[in-house]
């Protein structure tokens, strides 16, 4: 069953159009990789899905509901969880407070989040601003999980992290997929890691979705043409 | 125990022991002075919920302070003149009961804060400051032109209102009532600050978009905070009017809003006990410097400038160090 669908979605920042007829869909439990070079519209697409930016054309639907006119907080309550680019935890709050503040009823709570990321349990009384980059990323994912989303969006979740921490994050995503069946929309540059979790992919180029299909069907020619530098 | 907890304990101990010492040495004026500090501290703690935790720079909290004062004044005036407050649609009698007056003051101030907040919070920044100021000035001029309750001259209440089993005309007993209320308000505020609501309010102050992204509407958070803030400030207004046995439109004036803001800034914005320290320092300066010169506000202004420029965490920031966003 389709959870999220964008059909010919366009969006602008003021007079500057950033998205042109973007199409993608995610089914329940599916992991979709949203790919593209820098500045191609990946984060803008995420903003549209999370209602941090209104789309100006096309149709966006989530769990059968039209997202047009829906404010960001309602989209989050409807089940769209976001791990934003650059982590963006609540810097002045402790780990525990970051998690409690975002909590909504559902299977994800402090215990299950700290089981996924045991390091958060060790740091629970530490202020978020004093955590390492990797720990902040785990906290950002944990915070999004505490909202008990049906779709979790991760925007460059492993960017700028040490390799060992990246592995921890990828392992956590793999567990999310296998153990919870949660739908994921992942933006990342690592094709190798994406190939381990993603079921399908959409490639954006200059604000347009230029390729979509099963991740297994991504050939070197396609990635070279659309993702090569 | 952190340095901040030690400071909180010391502050509350001084506020309790000083009037006890004044009572033992028969200095009722000093008890009244401390009672004034305690009551104004409640107003500061109230404003701090909006200003410190929510980042809402309200320059109109005198509105709620005045409403609390007039709630007490009107109810007590009708009780002492044996006239009803209203005849229609039902007869509402006045009262000299403190708990009833507190309840009315808190409810009225909270409800008005809800209405004022619902409109004002649609604006931000300097517009929010101006619209809150405008509301309080509106009530100020209304009170001036309301002859039924004294107009510009205000309204005198001959006997302080009553509280079960206490002689509230006795300064130390009235102080005890106010001190317990301050402690209750501080306990509530501390719990609020650490609740998911309080945490989210602090988070919204840091970044509204992130709060929206986790499913909370910042406007709703701000409105609840503003309402609670107004209700607590209203309680303080009722106590202040009872202390002086007098209410006047000055309680609604922008100078009063400014003074409440000074308590918060001097003590430490966003620190639960900050406004208590700020109000105590303000009263101390008013008493000491006011005895030296009638232009004591100049020194207060210099102190405030120094605090804003060099000690932005206020007294608490200087002594207890930097706080977490919610402390």
Interface residues (C-beta under 8 A of the other chain):
Chain A: X50 X52 X71 X72 X73 X74 X76 X77 X81 X82 X84 X88 X90 X91 X92 X93 X94 X97 X100 X101 X102 X103 X104 X127 X143 X144 X146 X147
Chain B: X194 X196 X199 X200 X202 X203 X206 X207 X209 X210 X211 X212 X213 X214 X215 X216 X217 X324 X325 X326
